[in-house]
Amino acid sequence: MTINNDFSDIAYNRKSIRLYDESVKISKEEMLEMIQKSTIAPSSVNMQPWRFVVVESTEEKQKLKPLIRFNTRQNDTSSAMILIFGDMECYEYGEAIYNQAVIEGKMSPKVRDEQLAAIIPYYKNFTREEMNDVVKIDSSLAAMQFMLVARAYGYDTNPIGGFEADELAEAFGLEKERYVPVMILSIGKALEEGYDSIRLDAKEFTTFK
C-alpha cells in the first residue's frame, strides 16, 4: 500500500541502502503490486523486455550469495533481492501485448496488424549487440521506476551491478543466451540512513546547441 505520495521526498531523498531490518518481509502480493507499477516505465515499441526474479527465501539467497561479490550484506538482510533480466526474444510477446491494447480500446485491430508486421521482423533482424542494448536500456528504466515505487511504499533499495553476470541466469533456471542480466536490486526496510552523495553541476556535463 502506498504510504508516501511526496514526489520530492521520494526522488530527492532516495539513497542506496545496504543494511535492512531482517524481520521485515514483503508479501508476494505487495511485491507484485510494486512490480506492476514499475512497468509503466517506457520501452521501445512497448515490447516490455524486463523480467523480474524475486529471490526471497533463505535457500535461494544462499545460492545468490557467491555470485554477488562484495554485496553480501544486502543479500543477508534485505526482504528480497530482485534480479532484473532483459529478454533477448521479447518480441515473442508482441502479439499478446498488442492484442491487449486492442481489447482495452487503445489501438484498432488495423493499427495492431500494421505495427506488428513492421516491428517483429525489425526486432528479429537486430544483431545480438543491438538487441542487448535495447533490452538493457528498457529494463534499466523499469529498475529505476521500481526504486521510486518502493520508496512510495515505505521501502528502500540498492541497485547492484557487481555480480557474476555469466552465471546469474543459469543459477536461477533461465536460458543464458536469452536472458541477459541487467542489475540486481536489494529491497527492504532500511536500518541505516544511507550516505549523502554529491552530483556534479549540470553545467559541467550539458551542452546546448
C-alpha positions in Angstrom: 0.0 0.0 0.0 1.4 3.4 -0.9 2.3 5.4 2.1 4.2 8.3 0.6 3.0 10.5 -2.3 5.5 13.2 -1.8 7.4 13.2 -5.1 10.2 15.4 -3.9 10.9 13.2 -0.9 10.7 10.0 -3.0 13.0 11.3 -5.7 15.5 13.5 -3.9 15.9 11.6 -0.7 16.4 8.2 -2.3 19.7 6.7 -1.1 21.3 3.3 -1.7 20.7 1.3 1.4 22.9 -1.7 2.3 21.6 -2.7 5.7 17.9 -3.7 6.3 15.7 -4.8 9.1 15.7 -8.6 8.7 12.4 -9.0 10.5 10.5 -7.2 7.7 9.3 -9.4 4.9 7.4 -8.1 1.9 4.4 -10.2 0.8 4.2 -11.6 -2.7 1.0 -9.5 -3.3 2.7 -6.3 -2.3 5.8 -7.2 -4.3 3.7 -7.9 -7.4 1.9 -4.6 -6.9 5.2 -2.7 -6.9 6.5 -4.5 -9.9 3.3 -3.9 -11.8 3.5 -0.2 -11.1 7.2 -0.2 -12.2 6.2 -1.5 -15.6 4.5 1.8 -16.5 8.1 2.7 -17.5 8.5 3.2 -21.2 10.0 0.6 -23.5 10.9 0.6 -27.2 7.7 -0.1 -29.2 6.2 -1.2 -25.9 8.0 -4.6 -26.0 8.5 -4.6 -22.2 11.6 -6.8 -22.2 12.1 -6.6 -18.4 11.9 -9.9 -16.5 11.9 -10.0 -12.7 13.2 -12.8 -10.5 12.4 -12.2 -6.8 14.9 -14.0 -4.6 13.4 -14.1 -1.1 13.9 -17.5 0.5 16.9 -18.3 2.7 17.8 -21.2 0.3 17.8 -19.1 -2.8 19.6 -16.2 -1.2 22.4 -18.7 -0.3 22.5 -19.7 -3.9 22.8 -16.0 -4.9 25.4 -15.1 -2.3 28.6 -16.4 -4.1 27.5 -14.6 -7.2 27.3 -11.0 -5.8 30.9 -10.4 -4.9 31.1 -7.7 -2.2 27.3 -7.1 -1.9 26.6 -9.8 0.6 25.3 -7.5 3.4 22.3 -6.5 1.2 21.7 -10.1 0.4 21.8 -11.2 4.1 19.5 -8.5 5.5 17.1 -7.5 2.7 13.5 -8.6 2.3 14.4 -9.7 -1.2 16.9 -9.4 -3.9 15.3 -8.6 -7.3 17.2 -9.9 -10.3 16.3 -7.9 -13.4 16.9 -9.5 -16.8 16.4 -8.3 -20.3 14.6 -10.8 -22.6 16.5 -11.0 -25.9 13.4 -12.6 -27.5 10.9 -10.1 -26.1 9.3 -9.8 -29.5 7.6 -13.1 -28.8 5.3 -11.3 -26.5 4.5 -8.6 -29.1 1.2 -10.2 -30.3 -0.1 -10.6 -26.7 0.9 -7.0 -25.8 -0.8 -5.5 -28.9 -3.8 -7.7 -28.6 -4.4 -6.5 -25.1 -4.1 -2.9 -26.4 -7.0 -3.7 -28.8 -9.0 -5.3 -26.0 -8.6 -2.2 -23.9 -9.6 0.1 -26.8 -6.2 1.7 -27.0 -5.5 0.5 -30.5 -7.5 -0.6 -33.5 -7.0 -4.1 -35.0 -5.8 -2.5 -38.2 -3.1 -0.5 -36.4 -2.1 -3.5 -34.4 -1.6 -5.6 -37.5 0.3 -2.9 -39.3 2.6 -2.3 -36.4 3.3 -5.9 -35.6 4.1 -6.5 -39.3 6.7 -3.9 -39.1 8.1 -4.4 -35.6 8.5 -8.1 -35.3 10.7 -8.6 -38.4 12.7 -5.5 -37.4 13.4 -6.9 -34.0 14.3 -10.3 -35.3 16.9 -8.7 -37.6 18.7 -7.0 -34.8 22.2 -8.2 -34.1 22.8 -9.6 -30.7 24.7 -6.5 -29.7 21.8 -4.2 -30.9 19.2 -6.3 -29.1 21.3 -6.3 -25.9 21.4 -2.5 -26.0 17.7 -2.2 -26.4 16.7 -4.7 -23.6 19.2 -3.3 -21.1 18.1 0.3 -21.7 14.4 -0.5 -21.3 15.0 -2.8 -18.3 17.0 -0.1 -16.6 14.1 2.3 -16.9 11.9 -0.2 -15.2 14.5 -0.8 -12.5 14.7 3.0 -11.8 10.9 3.1 -11.7 10.8 0.2 -9.2 13.2 2.1 -6.9 10.9 5.1 -6.8 7.8 2.9 -6.3 9.5 1.1 -3.5 10.1 4.4 -1.6 6.4 5.3 -2.1 5.6 2.0 -0.3 8.0 2.8 2.5 10.9 0.6 1.5 14.4 1.4 0.3 16.6 -0.2 -2.3 20.2 -0.6 -3.6 21.0 -1.0 -7.3 23.8 -3.6 -7.6 26.0 -4.0 -10.7 28.7 -6.1 -9.1 27.7 -9.7 -9.7 28.8 -12.7 -11.8 26.8 -11.9 -15.0 27.9 -15.0 -16.8 26.4 -17.3 -14.2 23.3 -15.4 -12.9 20.7 -16.6 -15.4 21.5 -20.3 -15.3 21.8 -20.3 -11.5 18.1 -19.3 -11.4 16.8 -21.6 -14.1 16.8 -19.1 -17.1 18.3 -19.6 -20.5 21.7 -17.8 -20.5 21.5 -16.8 -24.2 18.0 -15.4 -24.0 18.0 -13.6 -20.6 20.8 -11.1 -20.0 21.3 -9.8 -16.5 20.8 -6.0 -16.2 21.1 -5.3 -12.5 20.1 -6.6 -9.0 18.1 -4.5 -6.6 18.0 -5.2 -2.9 14.8 -4.1 -1.1 13.7 -3.9 2.5 13.1 -1.6 5.4 16.2 0.5 6.0 18.3 0.1 9.1 20.6 2.9 8.1 20.2 6.3 6.6 22.5 5.8 3.7 25.3 8.1 2.5 24.8 11.6 1.3 26.5 11.9 -2.1 27.2 14.8 -4.4 26.4 15.3 -8.0 28.3 17.5 -10.5 26.7 20.7 -11.6 24.5 20.2 -14.7 26.6 22.9 -16.5 29.6 20.6 -16.3 28.1 17.9 -18.5 25.5 19.7 -20.6 25.9 21.3 -24.0 23.4 23.5 -25.7 23.5 23.8 -29.4 
